């Protein structure tokens, strides 16, 4: 019985020590001028979700045809559609070039990596609520 009491007392003391250590760390961070506030989570409202869909291949059709009044979503939907169309054209050209040069997969892999990078850039812009044009896509606008 006494052994159980000692175990419980040790657990309580460990919790107190942990609390004191985190309290001391917080005071230290404040004294050093470190911002310890927790950052807010990303707000996934409807326009953010639709904006993200704009950069995921054929899913770009959903916000393009569904959201007609939201200018933020329409901007990103048009960029996503232009990216999709240019990807299709580039894949076709790369596959022809690969057949001609007998280098299977090289150019299509480059196009795939580039399109993933551009999609991620677009999604980051959506999350930050920015209407920046994507590099390369802004030069060739098929859908205006």
Secondary structure, DSSP 8 states (H G I E B T S, - for coil): -HHHHHHHHHHHHHHHHHHHHHHHHHHHHHHHT------------HHHHHHHHTTSGGGHHHHHHH-SS-HHHHHHHHHHHHHHHHHHHHHHHHHHHHHHHT-TTHHHHHHHHHHHHHHHHHHHHHHTT-----TTTTTS-S--
